[in-house]
Amino acid sequence: MILYTMMPHEQIFPQDESVYATQQVVNCADGQLIVEQVNASQYKIVRLMSSNPMSYLNPGYSPGTIIQAKPQF
């Protein structure tokens, strides 16, 4: 079966809700990032959501990249 759609794979074939419980949406300069917390100060990028196509070419936003959390006082 071939699906020709713009919908993400996760919406067509949903996973268990526990997978999404650890994800957060974080604002960035080019849109929003969906991230998973690795430890207290690091997050792993799951997905970039942006209306700018050039943002997807930025290697800093690629899935699997580890980013540091900013300390909040």
Predicted model as a PDB file, atoms N, CA, C, CB and O in Angstrom, pLDDT in the B-factor column:
MODEL        1                                                                  
ATOM      1  N   MET A   1       0.843  -1.167   0.000  1.00 73.00           N  
ATOM      2  CA  MET A   1       0.000   0.000   0.000  1.00 73.00           C  
ATOM      3  C   MET A   1       0.893   1.236   0.000  1.00 73.00           C  
ATOM      4  CB  MET A   1      -0.962  -0.006   1.215  1.00 73.00           C  
ATOM      5  O   MET A   1       1.850   1.319   0.770  1.00 73.00           O  
ATOM      6  N   ILE A   2       0.579   2.184  -0.858  1.00 81.00           N  
ATOM      7  CA  ILE A   2       1.321   3.438  -0.949  1.00 81.00           C  
ATOM      8  C   ILE A   2       0.365   4.569  -0.608  1.00 81.00           C  
ATOM      9  CB  ILE A   2       1.950   3.636  -2.371  1.00 81.00           C  
ATOM     10  O   ILE A   2      -0.727   4.666  -1.167  1.00 81.00           O  
ATOM     11  N   LEU A   3       0.791   5.428   0.320  1.00 81.00           N  
ATOM     12  CA  LEU A   3       0.000   6.586   0.697  1.00 81.00           C  
ATOM     13  C   LEU A   3       0.692   7.837   0.191  1.00 81.00           C  
ATOM     14  CB  LEU A   3      -0.208   6.648   2.229  1.00 81.00           C  
ATOM     15  O   LEU A   3       1.845   8.097   0.537  1.00 81.00           O  
ATOM     16  N   TYR A   4       0.002   8.601  -0.615  1.00 87.00           N  
ATOM     17  CA  TYR A   4       0.527   9.879  -1.096  1.00 87.00           C  
ATOM     18  C   TYR A   4      -0.124  10.972  -0.248  1.00 87.00           C  
ATOM     19  CB  TYR A   4       0.239  10.091  -2.645  1.00 87.00           C  
ATOM     20  O   TYR A   4      -1.230  11.424  -0.544  1.00 87.00           O  
ATOM     21  N   THR A   5       0.564  11.383   0.790  1.00 87.00           N  
ATOM     22  CA  THR A   5      -0.010  12.350   1.710  1.00 87.00           C  
ATOM     23  C   THR A   5       1.065  13.232   2.312  1.00 87.00           C  
ATOM     24  CB  THR A   5      -0.783  11.646   2.806  1.00 87.00           C  
ATOM     25  O   THR A   5       2.234  12.854   2.374  1.00 87.00           O  
ATOM     26  N   MET A   6       0.656  14.411   2.756  1.00 85.00           N  
ATOM     27  CA  MET A   6       1.557  15.317   3.451  1.00 85.00           C  
ATOM     28  C   MET A   6       1.517  15.096   4.958  1.00 85.00           C  
ATOM     29  CB  MET A   6       1.205  16.758   3.127  1.00 85.00           C  
ATOM     30  O   MET A   6       2.310  15.688   5.690  1.00 85.00           O  
ATOM     31  N   MET A   7       0.617  14.262   5.423  1.00 85.00           N  
ATOM     32  CA  MET A   7       0.466  14.021   6.859  1.00 85.00           C  
ATOM     33  C   MET A   7       1.680  13.262   7.386  1.00 85.00           C  
ATOM     34  CB  MET A   7      -0.838  13.232   7.152  1.00 85.00           C  
ATOM     35  O   MET A   7       2.210  12.388   6.700  1.00 85.00           O  
ATOM     36  N   PRO A   8       2.125  13.590   8.604  1.00 82.00           N  
ATOM     37  CA  PRO A   8       3.251  12.864   9.187  1.00 82.00           C  
ATOM     38  C   PRO A   8       2.897  11.405   9.466  1.00 82.00           C  
ATOM     39  CB  PRO A   8       3.705  13.544  10.476  1.00 82.00           C  
ATOM     40  O   PRO A   8       1.737  11.059   9.692  1.00 82.00           O  
ATOM     41  N   HIS A   9       3.909  10.579   9.444  1.00 81.00           N  
ATOM     42  CA  HIS A   9       3.741   9.146   9.667  1.00 81.00           C  
ATOM     43  C   HIS A   9       3.045   8.866  11.002  1.00 81.00           C  
ATOM     44  CB  HIS A   9       5.101   8.442   9.625  1.00 81.00           C  
ATOM     45  O   HIS A   9       2.261   7.924  11.110  1.00 81.00           O  
ATOM     46  N   GLU A  10       3.334   9.684  12.014  1.00 77.00           N  
ATOM     47  CA  GLU A  10       2.778   9.471  13.344  1.00 77.00           C  
ATOM     48  C   GLU A  10       1.269   9.684  13.390  1.00 77.00           C  
ATOM     49  CB  GLU A  10       3.448  10.390  14.330  1.00 77.00           C  
ATOM     50  O   GLU A  10       0.589   9.076  14.217  1.00 77.00           O  
ATOM     51  N   GLN A  11       0.734  10.537  12.516  1.00 82.00           N  
ATOM     52  CA  GLN A  11      -0.707  10.760  12.505  1.00 82.00           C  
ATOM     53  C   GLN A  11      -1.452   9.670  11.746  1.00 82.00           C  
ATOM     54  CB  GLN A  11      -1.017  12.108  11.898  1.00 82.00           C  
ATOM     55  O   GLN A  11      -2.612   9.387  12.045  1.00 82.00           O  
ATOM     56  N   ILE A  12      -0.810   9.072  10.792  1.00 84.00           N  
ATOM     57  CA  ILE A  12      -1.456   8.000  10.029  1.00 84.00           C  
ATOM     58  C   ILE A  12      -1.398   6.688  10.795  1.00 84.00           C  
ATOM     59  CB  ILE A  12      -0.791   7.837   8.652  1.00 84.00           C  
ATOM     60  O   ILE A  12      -2.378   5.944  10.838  1.00 84.00           O  
ATOM     61  N   PHE A  13      -0.254   6.407  11.396  1.00 81.00           N  
ATOM     62  CA  PHE A  13      -0.054   5.203  12.181  1.00 81.00           C  
ATOM     63  C   PHE A  13       0.286   5.608  13.615  1.00 81.00           C  
ATOM     64  CB  PHE A  13       1.068   4.313  11.566  1.00 81.00           C  
ATOM     65  O   PHE A  13       1.462   5.631  13.980  1.00 81.00           O  
ATOM     66  N   PRO A  14      -0.718   5.927  14.436  1.00 76.00           N  
ATOM     67  CA  PRO A  14      -0.435   6.450  15.779  1.00 76.00           C  
ATOM     68  C   PRO A  14       0.247   5.425  16.682  1.00 76.00           C  
ATOM     69  CB  PRO A  14      -1.722   6.917  16.430  1.00 76.00           C  
ATOM     70  O   PRO A  14       0.022   4.219  16.584  1.00 76.00           O  
ATOM     71  N   GLN A  15       1.093   5.963  17.568  1.00 76.00           N  
ATOM     72  CA  GLN A  15       1.782   5.133  18.546  1.00 76.00           C  
ATOM     73  C   GLN A  15       1.088   5.278  19.888  1.00 76.00           C  
ATOM     74  CB  GLN A  15       3.280   5.517  18.653  1.00 76.00           C  
ATOM     75  O   GLN A  15       0.102   6.004  20.019  1.00 76.00           O  
ATOM     76  N   ASP A  16       1.607   4.589  20.868  1.00 78.00           N  
ATOM     77  CA  ASP A  16       1.078   4.666  22.217  1.00 78.00           C  
ATOM     78  C   ASP A  16       1.299   6.070  22.783  1.00 78.00           C  
ATOM     79  CB  ASP A  16       1.737   3.603  23.119  1.00 78.00           C  
ATOM     80  O   ASP A  16       2.302   6.708  22.465  1.00 78.00           O  
ATOM     81  N   GLU A  17       0.389   6.553  23.605  1.00 78.00           N  
ATOM     82  CA  GLU A  17       0.482   7.894  24.178  1.00 78.00           C  
ATOM     83  C   GLU A  17       1.713   8.084  25.058  1.00 78.00           C  
ATOM     84  CB  GLU A  17      -0.755   8.189  24.981  1.00 78.00           C  
ATOM     85  O   GLU A  17       2.168   9.215  25.227  1.00 78.00           O  
ATOM     86  N   SER A  18       2.257   7.026  25.615  1.00 78.00           N  
ATOM     87  CA  SER A  18       3.418   7.165  26.494  1.00 78.00           C  
ATOM     88  C   SER A  18       4.650   7.669  25.731  1.00 78.00           C  
ATOM     89  CB  SER A  18       3.732   5.824  27.166  1.00 78.00           C  
ATOM     90  O   SER A  18       5.556   8.241  26.335  1.00 78.00           O  
ATOM     91  N   VAL A  19       4.691   7.463  24.424  1.00 73.00           N  
ATOM     92  CA  VAL A  19       5.803   7.951  23.608  1.00 73.00           C  
ATOM     93  C   VAL A  19       5.812   9.476  23.600  1.00 73.00           C  
ATOM     94  CB  VAL A  19       5.707   7.402  22.163  1.00 73.00           C  
ATOM     95  O   VAL A  19       6.880  10.088  23.624  1.00 73.00           O  
ATOM     96  N   TYR A  20       4.641  10.091  23.566  1.00 78.00           N  
ATOM     97  CA  TYR A  20       4.529  11.541  23.465  1.00 78.00           C  
ATOM     98  C   TYR A  20       4.558  12.237  24.825  1.00 78.00           C  
ATOM     99  CB  TYR A  20       3.261  11.902  22.742  1.00 78.00           C  
ATOM    100  O   TYR A  20       4.660  13.462  24.878  1.00 78.00           O  
ATOM    101  N   ALA A  21       4.472  11.496  25.910  1.00 82.00           N  
ATOM    102  CA  ALA A  21       4.436  12.096  27.243  1.00 82.00           C  
ATOM    103  C   ALA A  21       5.749  12.790  27.591  1.00 82.00           C  
ATOM    104  CB  ALA A  21       4.124  11.034  28.285  1.00 82.00           C  
ATOM    105  O   ALA A  21       5.753  13.728  28.388  1.00 82.00           O  
ATOM    106  N   THR A  22       6.850  12.353  27.013  1.00 84.00           N  
ATOM    107  CA  THR A  22       8.154  12.931  27.329  1.00 84.00           C  
ATOM    108  C   THR A  22       8.538  14.066  26.385  1.00 84.00           C  
ATOM    109  CB  THR A  22       9.214  11.857  27.286  1.00 84.00           C  
ATOM    110  O   THR A  22       9.599  14.666  26.555  1.00 84.00           O  
ATOM    111  N   GLN A  23       7.706  14.372  25.400  1.00 90.00           N  
ATOM    112  CA  GLN A  23       8.040  15.402  24.424  1.00 90.00           C  
ATOM    113  C   GLN A  23       7.502  16.764  24.839  1.00 90.00           C  
ATOM    114  CB  GLN A  23       7.496  15.025  23.057  1.00 90.00           C  
ATOM    115  O   GLN A  23       6.451  16.872  25.472  1.00 90.00           O  
ATOM    116  N   GLN A  24       8.252  17.807  24.466  1.00 91.00           N  
ATOM    117  CA  GLN A  24       7.864  19.186  24.753  1.00 91.00           C  
ATOM    118  C   GLN A  24       8.042  20.018  23.497  1.00 91.00           C  
ATOM    119  CB  GLN A  24       8.696  19.774  25.927  1.00 91.00           C  
ATOM    120  O   GLN A  24       8.842  19.675  22.626  1.00 91.00           O  
ATOM    121  N   VAL A  25       7.299  21.109  23.403  1.00 93.00           N  
ATOM    122  CA  VAL A  25       7.446  22.057  22.295  1.00 93.00           C  
ATOM    123  C   VAL A  25       8.233  23.252  22.812  1.00 93.00           C  
ATOM    124  CB  VAL A  25       6.047  22.502  21.718  1.00 93.00           C  
ATOM    125  O   VAL A  25       7.877  23.851  23.826  1.00 93.00           O  
ATOM    126  N   VAL A  26       9.306  23.593  22.104  1.00 91.00           N  
ATOM    127  CA  VAL A  26      10.194  24.690  22.485  1.00 91.00           C  
ATOM    128  C   VAL A  26      10.272  25.672  21.321  1.00 91.00           C  
ATOM    129  CB  VAL A  26      11.618  24.162  22.873  1.00 91.00           C  
ATOM    130  O   VAL A  26      10.458  25.264  20.174  1.00 91.00           O  
ATOM    131  N   ASN A  27      10.131  26.949  21.608  1.00 92.00           N  
ATOM    132  CA  ASN A  27      10.264  27.979  20.568  1.00 92.00           C  
ATOM    133  C   ASN A  27      11.729  28.193  20.233  1.00 92.00           C  
ATOM    134  CB  ASN A  27       9.619  29.310  21.021  1.00 92.00           C  
ATOM    135  O   ASN A  27      12.586  28.179  21.116  1.00 92.00           O  
ATOM    136  N   CYS A  28      12.010  28.391  18.952  1.00 90.00           N  
ATOM    137  CA  CYS A  28      13.364  28.703  18.499  1.00 90.00           C  
ATOM    138  C   CYS A  28      13.263  29.847  17.491  1.00 90.00           C  
ATOM    139  CB  CYS A  28      14.070  27.441  17.866  1.00 90.00           C  
ATOM    140  O   CYS A  28      12.164  30.303  17.177  1.00 90.00           O  
ATOM    141  N   ALA A  29      14.388  30.301  16.994  1.00 90.00           N  
ATOM    142  CA  ALA A  29      14.420  31.455  16.090  1.00 90.00           C  
ATOM    143  C   ALA A  29      13.666  31.192  14.785  1.00 90.00           C  
ATOM    144  CB  ALA A  29      15.861  31.831  15.781  1.00 90.00           C  
ATOM    145  O   ALA A  29      13.098  32.119  14.208  1.00 90.00           O  
ATOM    146  N   ASP A  30      13.652  29.948  14.312  1.00 90.00           N  
ATOM    147  CA  ASP A  30      13.040  29.634  13.022  1.00 90.00           C  
ATOM    148  C   ASP A  30      11.677  28.963  13.123  1.00 90.00           C  
ATOM    149  CB  ASP A  30      13.953  28.757  12.244  1.00 90.00           C  
ATOM    150  O   ASP A  30      11.125  28.562  12.099  1.00 90.00           O  
ATOM    151  N   GLY A  31      11.123  28.829  14.305  1.00 93.00           N  
ATOM    152  CA  GLY A  31       9.822  28.184  14.460  1.00 93.00           C  
ATOM    153  C   GLY A  31       9.719  27.521  15.818  1.00 93.00           C  
ATOM    154  O   GLY A  31       9.963  28.143  16.852  1.00 93.00           O  
ATOM    155  N   GLN A  32       9.351  26.243  15.799  1.00 95.00           N  
ATOM    156  CA  GLN A  32       9.227  25.482  17.033  1.00 95.00           C  
ATOM    157  C   GLN A  32       9.925  24.139  16.878  1.00 95.00           C  
ATOM    158  CB  GLN A  32       7.744  25.285  17.411  1.00 95.00           C  
ATOM    159  O   GLN A  32       9.964  23.563  15.790  1.00 95.00           O  
ATOM    160  N   LEU A  33      10.477  23.652  17.987  1.00 94.00           N  
ATOM    161  CA  LEU A  33      11.119  22.348  18.021  1.00 94.00           C  
ATOM    162  C   LEU A  33      10.339  21.436  18.942  1.00 94.00           C  
ATOM    163  CB  LEU A  33      12.589  22.460  18.476  1.00 94.00           C  
ATOM    164  O   LEU A  33       9.906  21.860  20.013  1.00 94.00           O  
ATOM    165  N   ILE A  34      10.156  20.203  18.546  1.00 94.00           N  
ATOM    166  CA  ILE A  34       9.639  19.178  19.443  1.00 94.00           C  
ATOM    167  C   ILE A  34      10.856  18.432  19.951  1.00 94.00           C  
ATOM    168  CB  ILE A  34       8.600  18.209  18.725  1.00 94.00           C  
ATOM    169  O   ILE A  34      11.639  17.896  19.166  1.00 94.00           O  
ATOM    170  N   VAL A  35      11.018  18.398  21.281  1.00 95.00           N  
ATOM    171  CA  VAL A  35      12.206  17.819  21.892  1.00 95.00           C  
ATOM    172  C   VAL A  35      11.821  16.802  22.955  1.00 95.00           C  
ATOM    173  CB  VAL A  35      13.086  18.914  22.499  1.00 95.00           C  
ATOM    174  O   VAL A  35      10.719  16.840  23.503  1.00 95.00           O  
ATOM    175  N   GLU A  36      12.755  15.884  23.239  1.00 93.00           N  
ATOM    176  CA  GLU A  36      12.629  14.920  24.335  1.00 93.00           C  
ATOM    177  C   GLU A  36      13.748  15.198  25.319  1.00 93.00           C  
ATOM    178  CB  GLU A  36      12.682  13.435  23.817  1.00 93.00           C  
ATOM    179  O   GLU A  36      14.884  15.449  24.915  1.00 93.00           O  
ATOM    180  N   GLN A  37      13.437  15.156  26.616  1.00 90.00           N  
ATOM    181  CA  GLN A  37      14.456  15.412  27.625  1.00 90.00           C  
ATOM    182  C   GLN A  37      15.334  14.177  27.792  1.00 90.00           C  
ATOM    183  CB  GLN A  37      13.809  15.809  28.972  1.00 90.00           C  
ATOM    184  O   GLN A  37      14.837  13.077  28.035  1.00 90.00           O  
ATOM    185  N   VAL A  38      16.658  14.375  27.658  1.00 90.00           N  
ATOM    186  CA  VAL A  38      17.632  13.303  27.823  1.00 90.00           C  
ATOM    187  C   VAL A  38      18.066  13.234  29.278  1.00 90.00           C  
ATOM    188  CB  VAL A  38      18.854  13.515  26.899  1.00 90.00           C  
ATOM    189  O   VAL A  38      18.061  12.164  29.887  1.00 90.00           O  
ATOM    190  N   ASN A  39      18.440  14.381  29.831  1.00 89.00           N  
ATOM    191  CA  ASN A  39      18.750  14.490  31.258  1.00 89.00           C  
ATOM    192  C   ASN A  39      18.362  15.893  31.704  1.00 89.00           C  
ATOM    193  CB  ASN A  39      20.275  14.196  31.550  1.00 89.00           C  
ATOM    194  O   ASN A  39      17.653  16.593  30.981  1.00 89.00           O  
ATOM    195  N   ALA A  40      18.815  16.317  32.886  1.00 85.00           N  
ATOM    196  CA  ALA A  40      18.368  17.588  33.454  1.00 85.00           C  
ATOM    197  C   ALA A  40      18.750  18.797  32.612  1.00 85.00           C  
ATOM    198  CB  ALA A  40      18.932  17.749  34.830  1.00 85.00           C  
ATOM    199  O   ALA A  40      18.070  19.821  32.674  1.00 85.00           O  
ATOM    200  N   SER A  41      19.814  18.707  31.832  1.00 88.00           N  
ATOM    201  CA  SER A  41      20.262  19.883  31.083  1.00 88.00           C  
ATOM    202  C   SER A  41      20.354  19.664  29.581  1.00 88.00           C  
ATOM    203  CB  SER A  41      21.590  20.317  31.589  1.00 88.00           C  
ATOM    204  O   SER A  41      20.841  20.544  28.871  1.00 88.00           O  
ATOM    205  N   GLN A  42      19.907  18.532  29.078  1.00 92.00           N  
ATOM    206  CA  GLN A  42      20.004  18.263  27.643  1.00 92.00           C  
ATOM    207  C   GLN A  42      18.679  17.759  27.080  1.00 92.00           C  
ATOM    208  CB  GLN A  42      21.109  17.243  27.368  1.00 92.00           C  
ATOM    209  O   GLN A  42      17.922  17.044  27.736  1.00 92.00           O  
ATOM    210  N   TYR A  43      18.431  18.171  25.819  1.00 93.00           N  
ATOM    211  CA  TYR A  43      17.244  17.737  25.092  1.00 93.00           C  
ATOM    212  C   TYR A  43      17.660  17.222  23.723  1.00 93.00           C  
ATOM    213  CB  TYR A  43      16.218  18.893  24.958  1.00 93.00           C  
ATOM    214  O   TYR A  43      18.630  17.704  23.139  1.00 93.00           O  
ATOM    215  N   LYS A  44      16.920  16.237  23.210  1.00 95.00           N  
ATOM    216  CA  LYS A  44      17.165  15.689  21.880  1.00 95.00           C  
ATOM    217  C   LYS A  44      16.057  16.183  20.960  1.00 95.00           C  
ATOM    218  CB  LYS A  44      17.227  14.122  21.906  1.00 95.00           C  
ATOM    219  O   LYS A  44      14.877  16.079  21.297  1.00 95.00           O  
ATOM    220  N   ILE A  45      16.427  16.721  19.801  1.00 95.00           N  
ATOM    221  CA  ILE A  45      15.447  17.229  18.846  1.00 95.00           C  
ATOM    222  C   ILE A  45      14.746  16.067  18.159  1.00 95.00           C  
ATOM    223  CB  ILE A  45      16.118  18.148  17.804  1.00 95.00           C  
ATOM    224  O   ILE A  45      15.387  15.153  17.642  1.00 95.00           O  
ATOM    225  N   VAL A  46      13.416  16.119  18.161  1.00 94.00           N  
ATOM    226  CA  VAL A  46      12.596  15.109  17.481  1.00 94.00           C  
ATOM    227  C   VAL A  46      12.125  15.636  16.138  1.00 94.00           C  
ATOM    228  CB  VAL A  46      11.385  14.704  18.350  1.00 94.00           C  
ATOM    229  O   VAL A  46      12.159  14.924  15.134  1.00 94.00           O  
ATOM    230  N   ARG A  47      11.677  16.916  16.123  1.00 94.00           N  
ATOM    231  CA  ARG A  47      11.124  17.477  14.885  1.00 94.00           C  
ATOM    232  C   ARG A  47      11.194  18.997  14.925  1.00 94.00           C  
ATOM    233  CB  ARG A  47       9.662  17.011  14.674  1.00 94.00           C  
ATOM    234  O   ARG A  47      11.084  19.609  15.988  1.00 94.00           O  
ATOM    235  N   LEU A  48      11.376  19.591  13.767  1.00 95.00           N  
ATOM    236  CA  LEU A  48      11.291  21.039  13.583  1.00 95.00           C  
ATOM    237  C   LEU A  48       9.970  21.352  12.907  1.00 95.00           C  
ATOM    238  CB  LEU A  48      12.492  21.585  12.744  1.00 95.00           C  
ATOM    239  O   LEU A  48       9.590  20.696  11.938  1.00 95.00           O  
ATOM    240  N   MET A  49       9.269  22.359  13.421  1.00 95.00           N  
ATOM    241  CA  MET A  49       8.041  22.835  12.786  1.00 95.00           C  
ATOM    242  C   MET A  49       8.273  24.288  12.390  1.00 95.00           C  
ATOM    243  CB  MET A  49       6.790  22.690  13.742  1.00 95.00           C  
ATOM    244  O   MET A  49       8.367  25.161  13.252  1.00 95.00           O  
ATOM    245  N   SER A  50       8.367  24.548  11.085  1.00 94.00           N  
ATOM    246  CA  SER A  50       8.655  25.883  10.587  1.00 94.00           C  
ATOM    247  C   SER A  50       8.006  26.075   9.225  1.00 94.00           C  
ATOM    248  CB  SER A  50      10.174  26.121  10.503  1.00 94.00           C  
ATOM    249  O   SER A  50       7.836  25.124   8.462  1.00 94.00           O  
ATOM    250  N   SER A  51       7.647  27.317   8.936  1.00 93.00           N  
ATOM    251  CA  SER A  51       7.097  27.626   7.611  1.00 93.00           C  
ATOM    252  C   SER A  51       8.187  28.059   6.637  1.00 93.00           C  
ATOM    253  CB  SER A  51       6.036  28.721   7.721  1.00 93.00           C  
ATOM    254  O   SER A  51       7.914  28.276   5.456  1.00 93.00           O  
ATOM    255  N   ASN A  52       9.409  28.185   7.121  1.00 93.00           N  
ATOM    256  CA  ASN A  52      10.533  28.581   6.282  1.00 93.00           C  
ATOM    257  C   ASN A  52      11.268  27.331   5.785  1.00 93.00           C  
ATOM    258  CB  ASN A  52      11.500  29.516   7.062  1.00 93.00           C  
ATOM    259  O   ASN A  52      11.864  26.624   6.597  1.00 93.00           O  
ATOM    260  N   PRO A  53      11.246  27.040   4.497  1.00 93.00           N  
ATOM    261  CA  PRO A  53      11.911  25.834   3.997  1.00 93.00           C  
ATOM    262  C   PRO A  53      13.416  25.816   4.231  1.00 93.00           C  
ATOM    263  CB  PRO A  53      11.646  25.689   2.536  1.00 93.00           C  
ATOM    264  O   PRO A  53      14.006  24.741   4.335  1.00 93.00           O  
ATOM    265  N   MET A  54      14.046  26.977   4.317  1.00 94.00           N  
ATOM    266  CA  MET A  54      15.492  27.025   4.546  1.00 94.00           C  
ATOM    267  C   MET A  54      15.863  26.574   5.958  1.00 94.00           C  
ATOM    268  CB  MET A  54      16.014  28.437   4.304  1.00 94.00           C  
ATOM    269  O   MET A  54      16.999  26.163   6.192  1.00 94.00           O  
ATOM    270  N   SER A  55      14.933  26.643   6.893  1.00 94.00           N  
ATOM    271  CA  SER A  55      15.205  26.206   8.267  1.00 94.00           C  
ATOM    272  C   SER A  55      15.516  24.716   8.318  1.00 94.00           C  
ATOM    273  CB  SER A  55      14.011  26.522   9.176  1.00 94.00           C  
ATOM    274  O   SER A  55      16.298  24.278   9.163  1.00 94.00           O  
ATOM    275  N   TYR A  56      14.919  23.935   7.431  1.00 94.00           N  
ATOM    276  CA  TYR A  56      15.121  22.491   7.421  1.00 94.00           C  
ATOM    277  C   TYR A  56      16.514  22.105   6.918  1.00 94.00           C  
ATOM    278  CB  TYR A  56      14.062  21.829   6.560  1.00 94.00           C  
ATOM    279  O   TYR A  56      16.939  20.963   7.092  1.00 94.00           O  
ATOM    280  N   LEU A  57      17.227  23.049   6.297  1.00 94.00           N  
ATOM    281  CA  LEU A  57      18.584  22.785   5.838  1.00 94.00           C  
ATOM    282  C   LEU A  57      19.622  23.092   6.910  1.00 94.00           C  
ATOM    283  CB  LEU A  57      18.877  23.594   4.595  1.00 94.00           C  
ATOM    284  O   LEU A  57      20.801  22.785   6.733  1.00 94.00           O  
ATOM    285  N   ASN A  58      19.206  23.689   8.009  1.00 93.00           N  
ATOM    286  CA  ASN A  58      20.111  24.023   9.102  1.00 93.00           C  
ATOM    287  C   ASN A  58      20.453  22.739   9.874  1.00 93.00           C  
ATOM    288  CB  ASN A  58      19.472  25.096  10.049  1.00 93.00           C  
ATOM    289  O   ASN A  58      19.557  22.128  10.457  1.00 93.00           O  
ATOM    290  N   PRO A  59      21.719  22.317   9.893  1.00 94.00           N  
ATOM    291  CA  PRO A  59      22.072  21.069  10.582  1.00 94.00           C  
ATOM    292  C   PRO A  59      21.876  21.138  12.092  1.00 94.00           C  
ATOM    293  CB  PRO A  59      23.505  20.713  10.284  1.00 94.00           C  
ATOM    294  O   PRO A  59      21.824  20.099  12.750  1.00 94.00           O  
ATOM    295  N   GLY A  60      21.766  22.328  12.650  1.00 92.00           N  
ATOM    296  CA  GLY A  60      21.525  22.468  14.078  1.00 92.00           C  
ATOM    297  C   GLY A  60      20.123  22.046  14.494  1.00 92.00           C  
ATOM    298  O   GLY A  60      19.877  21.802  15.675  1.00 92.00           O  
ATOM    299  N   TYR A  61      19.198  21.956  13.535  1.00 93.00           N  
ATOM    300  CA  TYR A  61      17.823  21.563  13.811  1.00 93.00           C  
ATOM    301  C   TYR A  61      17.519  20.128  13.381  1.00 93.00           C  
ATOM    302  CB  TYR A  61      16.877  22.511  13.121  1.00 93.00           C  
ATOM    303  O   TYR A  61      16.359  19.716  13.412  1.00 93.00           O  
ATOM    304  N   SER A  62      18.511  19.375  12.988  1.00 94.00           N  
ATOM    305  CA  SER A  62      18.248  18.027  12.492  1.00 94.00           C  
ATOM    306  C   SER A  62      17.834  17.098  13.633  1.00 94.00           C  
ATOM    307  CB  SER A  62      19.487  17.471  11.775  1.00 94.00           C  
ATOM    308  O   SER A  62      18.339  17.232  14.747  1.00 94.00           O  
ATOM    309  N   PRO A  63      16.924  16.159  13.371  1.00 94.00           N  
ATOM    310  CA  PRO A  63      16.479  15.222  14.401  1.00 94.00           C  
ATOM    311  C   PRO A  63      17.644  14.416  14.964  1.00 94.00           C  
ATOM    312  CB  PRO A  63      15.421  14.281  13.836  1.00 94.00           C  
ATOM    313  O   PRO A  63      18.521  13.960  14.230  1.00 94.00           O  
ATOM    314  N   GLY A  64      17.630  14.253  16.284  1.00 94.00           N  
ATOM    315  CA  GLY A  64      18.692  13.522  16.961  1.00 94.00           C  
ATOM    316  C   GLY A  64      19.771  14.410  17.534  1.00 94.00           C  
ATOM    317  O   GLY A  64      20.599  13.951  18.321  1.00 94.00           O  
ATOM    318  N   THR A  65      19.776  15.694  17.148  1.00 94.00           N  
ATOM    319  CA  THR A  65      20.764  16.632  17.670  1.00 94.00           C  
ATOM    320  C   THR A  65      20.471  16.920  19.143  1.00 94.00           C  
ATOM    321  CB  THR A  65      20.767  17.946  16.843  1.00 94.00           C  
ATOM    322  O   THR A  65      19.320  17.139  19.522  1.00 94.00           O  
ATOM    323  N   ILE A  66      21.506  16.919  19.958  1.00 94.00           N  
ATOM    324  CA  ILE A  66      21.373  17.208  21.382  1.00 94.00           C  
ATOM    325  C   ILE A  66      21.601  18.704  21.590  1.00 94.00           C  
ATOM    326  CB  ILE A  66      22.381  16.358  22.232  1.00 94.00           C  
ATOM    327  O   ILE A  66      22.603  19.257  21.138  1.00 94.00           O  
ATOM    328  N   ILE A  67      20.654  19.356  22.285  1.00 92.00           N  
ATOM    329  CA  ILE A  67      20.796  20.775  22.604  1.00 92.00           C  
ATOM    330  C   ILE A  67      20.835  20.938  24.106  1.00 92.00           C  
ATOM    331  CB  ILE A  67      19.644  21.610  21.993  1.00 92.00           C  
ATOM    332  O   ILE A  67      20.302  20.110  24.845  1.00 92.00           O  
ATOM    333  N   GLN A  68      21.472  22.016  24.559  1.00 90.00           N  
ATOM    334  CA  GLN A  68      21.588  22.303  25.982  1.00 90.00           C  
ATOM    335  C   GLN A  68      20.409  23.182  26.420  1.00 90.00           C  
ATOM    336  CB  GLN A  68      22.947  22.999  26.295  1.00 90.00           C  
ATOM    337  O   GLN A  68      19.997  24.092  25.701  1.00 90.00           O  
ATOM    338  N   ALA A  69      19.881  22.894  27.600  1.00 83.00           N  
ATOM    339  CA  ALA A  69      18.809  23.702  28.166  1.00 83.00           C  
ATOM    340  C   ALA A  69      19.386  24.938  28.823  1.00 83.00           C  
ATOM    341  CB  ALA A  69      17.987  22.891  29.177  1.00 83.00           C  
ATOM    342  O   ALA A  69      20.461  24.888  29.420  1.00 83.00           O  
ATOM    343  N   LYS A  70      18.676  26.041  28.713  1.00 74.00           N  
ATOM    344  CA  LYS A  70      19.111  27.268  29.380  1.00 74.00           C  
ATOM    345  C   LYS A  70      18.656  27.211  30.834  1.00 74.00           C  
ATOM    346  CB  LYS A  70      18.542  28.541  28.663  1.00 74.00           C  
ATOM    347  O   LYS A  70      17.518  26.830  31.109  1.00 74.00           O  
ATOM    348  N   PRO A  71      19.518  27.581  31.757  1.00 66.00           N  
ATOM    349  CA  PRO A  71      19.095  27.590  33.155  1.00 66.00           C  
ATOM    350  C   PRO A  71      18.042  28.658  33.414  1.00 66.00           C  
ATOM    351  CB  PRO A  71      20.293  27.812  34.067  1.00 66.00           C  
ATOM    352  O   PRO A  71      18.149  29.774  32.907  1.00 66.00           O  
ATOM    353  N   GLN A  72      17.030  28.321  34.199  1.00 60.00           N  
ATOM    354  CA  GLN A  72      15.971  29.266  34.538  1.00 60.00           C  
ATOM    355  C   GLN A  72      16.075  29.606  36.015  1.00 60.00           C  
ATOM    356  CB  GLN A  72      14.568  28.687  34.199  1.00 60.00           C  
ATOM    357  O   GLN A  72      16.184  28.718  36.860  1.00 60.00           O  
ATOM    358  N   PHE A  73      16.040  30.891  36.319  1.00 59.00           N  
ATOM    359  CA  PHE A  73      16.161  31.336  37.702  1.00 59.00           C  
ATOM    360  C   PHE A  73      14.832  31.836  38.215  1.00 59.00           C  
ATOM    361  CB  PHE A  73      17.217  32.426  37.830  1.00 59.00           C  
ATOM    362  O   PHE A  73      14.733  32.256  39.368  1.00 59.00           O  
TER     363      PHE A  73                                                      
ENDMDL                                                                          
END                                                                             
